[in-house]
Amino acid sequence: MSLLVPLYVHPAEDPGAWHRLIAAAARTRAVVLNPASGPGTAPDPAFTAAARALSAAGARLLGYVDTDYGVRDRSRIMEDMRRHQDWYAADGCFLDRVTAGPEGLSDCRRLVRDLRRSGAGTVVLNPGVHPDPGYVRLADLTVTFEGHWTTYVSSFTRPLWTARYPPDRFCHLVYGVPEALVPLAVRTAHERGAAVCGPVTGEPPNPWALLSPALCGGDGVEG
């Protein structure tokens, strides 16, 4: 089991969380960098330093890029990726708010092709739900659940087609997890066919401002 870590808090606001993340970098599948709902308009020195330290510690860095469910112009998406690469030495991208239906698949395929040609070694898609199976074939990792712990335990369903893919192609991002139940959240993701997860205790509007206790706790998570 490995962890995908979106830590959406500025290093100056919570330096302790970033120091703990850097210390545990080897236990992560990847870290999502998100200085300003994307790379921002100029390099952020605090994020530049954090990215450098994470990379030196062995973390894979993914630049956060919003696709706005296929509405956002592709050129702006590509520019965001270029900035993440130039400013923070990102290894790949975390495409957020990705379409899930078959009608958006061809556009997503072209976007992923262009991103890989631009040097994105790792592409993560986040529709937040189980998408058309074609999306999973495009990505290195697909987030097929993003939501609250109560929803995850009460109404999650796993389509039969997911069994055709190895567990390391799927990720579940679960927030609002009681701290004592974080190890259970990790085990539940594994049982539901996702070898990558990101359980956090935070709540909306920004549950990802807190570092996952699974990263620093003794819960048997491996990087």
C-alpha positions in Angstrom: 0.0 0.0 0.0 1.3 3.5 -0.8 0.1 7.0 -0.3 -0.7 9.8 -2.6 -0.3 13.0 -0.7 -2.1 16.2 -1.7 -0.9 18.8 0.9 -2.7 22.0 0.1 -1.3 24.3 2.7 1.6 26.8 2.2 4.9 25.7 3.7 5.1 29.0 5.6 1.7 28.4 7.2 2.4 24.9 8.4 6.1 24.2 8.1 5.9 21.3 10.5 3.6 19.3 8.1 6.0 19.9 5.3 9.0 18.8 7.4 7.2 15.6 8.4 6.3 15.0 4.7 9.9 15.4 3.6 11.1 13.1 6.4 8.6 10.4 5.2 8.9 11.0 1.5 10.1 7.5 0.8 6.8 6.1 2.0 4.8 8.1 -0.6 3.7 7.1 -4.1 3.7 10.8 -5.1 3.2 14.3 -3.6 0.9 16.8 -5.3 2.3 20.3 -5.4 -0.4 23.0 -5.5 0.9 26.5 -4.7 -2.1 28.4 -6.0 -4.8 26.1 -7.4 -2.1 25.3 -9.9 1.5 26.6 -10.2 0.5 30.3 -9.8 1.8 33.2 -11.9 5.3 33.2 -10.5 7.6 30.8 -8.7 7.0 30.6 -5.0 10.3 30.4 -3.1 8.8 28.4 -0.2 7.4 25.8 -2.6 10.6 25.8 -4.6 12.6 24.9 -1.5 10.0 22.3 -0.4 10.0 20.7 -3.8 13.7 20.5 -3.9 13.8 18.9 -0.5 11.1 16.4 -1.4 12.9 15.5 -4.6 16.2 15.0 -2.8 14.3 12.7 -0.3 13.1 10.6 -3.2 9.5 11.8 -3.6 7.8 11.8 -7.0 6.4 15.3 -7.6 3.1 16.0 -9.4 2.0 19.4 -10.4 -1.7 20.2 -9.7 -3.6 21.1 -12.8 -7.3 21.8 -13.0 -9.1 20.7 -16.1 -12.6 22.0 -15.1 -14.3 18.9 -16.4 -13.0 19.3 -19.9 -14.0 23.0 -20.2 -10.6 24.6 -19.6 -8.5 25.4 -22.6 -5.8 22.8 -23.3 -3.2 25.5 -23.9 -3.7 26.8 -20.4 -3.4 23.3 -19.0 -0.2 22.8 -20.9 1.2 26.1 -19.7 0.4 25.1 -16.1 2.4 21.9 -16.6 5.3 23.7 -18.1 5.4 26.1 -15.1 5.3 23.2 -12.7 8.2 21.6 -14.5 10.3 24.8 -14.8 9.7 26.1 -11.3 9.3 23.0 -9.2 10.9 20.3 -11.3 7.7 18.3 -11.3 7.9 14.7 -12.5 4.3 14.6 -13.8 0.9 16.0 -13.2 -2.2 15.5 -11.1 -5.2 16.4 -13.4 -8.1 17.4 -11.2 -11.8 17.6 -12.0 -11.4 15.3 -15.0 -14.5 14.2 -16.9 -15.7 10.7 -16.3 -18.1 10.0 -19.1 -17.3 8.4 -22.5 -18.1 11.7 -24.3 -15.0 13.3 -22.8 -12.6 10.4 -23.4 -11.2 11.5 -26.8 -10.3 15.0 -25.5 -8.7 13.5 -22.4 -6.7 11.1 -24.6 -5.3 13.9 -26.6 -4.5 15.9 -23.5 -2.6 13.0 -21.9 -0.7 12.4 -25.1 0.4 16.0 -25.2 1.4 16.0 -21.6 3.5 13.0 -22.0 5.1 14.4 -25.1 6.0 17.5 -23.0 7.8 15.4 -20.5 5.2 14.4 -17.9 6.5 11.0 -16.7 3.5 10.3 -14.5 -0.1 11.3 -15.2 -2.7 11.0 -12.5 -6.4 11.5 -13.4 -8.9 12.6 -10.7 -12.5 12.2 -11.8 -13.2 11.4 -8.1 -15.6 8.6 -9.2 -15.3 5.4 -11.3 -15.1 6.8 -14.9 -15.5 5.1 -18.2 -12.8 2.3 -18.2 -11.0 4.0 -21.1 -9.7 6.7 -18.7 -7.9 4.1 -16.6 -6.0 2.9 -19.7 -4.7 6.5 -20.3 -3.3 7.2 -16.8 -0.6 5.8 -14.5 -3.1 6.2 -11.7 -6.8 7.1 -11.5 -8.6 8.4 -8.4 -11.9 6.6 -8.4 -13.1 7.9 -5.1 -12.7 11.3 -3.6 -15.1 12.1 -0.7 -16.0 11.9 2.9 -15.3 8.9 5.1 -19.1 8.5 5.9 -19.8 8.2 2.2 -16.9 5.8 1.7 -18.1 3.4 4.3 -21.8 3.6 3.5 -22.3 3.8 -0.3 -19.0 3.0 -2.1 -19.5 0.5 -4.9 -16.8 -1.1 -7.1 -17.7 -1.8 -10.8 -16.8 -5.3 -12.0 -14.6 -4.0 -14.7 -12.0 -2.7 -12.2 -10.9 -6.2 -11.5 -9.3 -6.3 -14.9 -6.7 -3.8 -13.7 -4.0 -4.1 -11.1 -4.7 -2.4 -7.8 -1.8 0.0 -8.3 -3.7 1.7 -11.0 -6.4 3.0 -8.6 -6.4 5.5 -5.7 -9.0 6.4 -3.1 -8.8 9.9 -1.5 -10.9 9.9 1.7 -11.3 12.9 4.0 -13.0 13.3 7.3 -11.5 10.1 8.6 -11.4 9.9 12.4 -7.8 9.7 13.4 -8.2 6.3 15.1 -9.8 4.9 12.0 -7.0 5.9 9.5 -5.4 2.4 9.6 -8.9 1.0 8.8 -9.2 3.4 5.9 -6.0 2.2 4.5 -7.0 -1.5 4.8 -10.5 -0.7 3.3 -8.9 0.9 0.2 -6.8 -2.2 -0.2 -9.8 -4.5 0.1 -11.6 -2.4 -2.4 -9.0 -2.8 -5.1 -7.0 0.4 -4.6 -3.3 0.0 -3.8 -2.9 3.8 -3.4 -4.8 5.9 -1.0 -4.8 9.2 0.8 -6.8 9.2 4.1 -6.9 12.5 5.9 -8.7 13.8 9.0 -9.5 17.2 7.5 -12.9 18.5 6.6 -14.1 20.8 3.8 -13.6 23.4 2.6 -10.0 22.2 2.4 -9.5 18.8 3.9 -6.1 18.5 2.2 -4.6 21.2 4.4 -3.7 18.4 6.9 -1.1 15.8 6.5 -2.3 12.2 6.5 -1.7 10.5 9.9 -1.0 7.4 7.8 2.2 8.9 6.6 3.8 9.2 10.0 2.0 6.6 12.0 2.7 2.9 12.5 0.0 1.6 10.3 2.0 -0.6 8.0 1.8 1.6 4.9 4.6 1.1 2.5 5.9 3.5 -0.1 
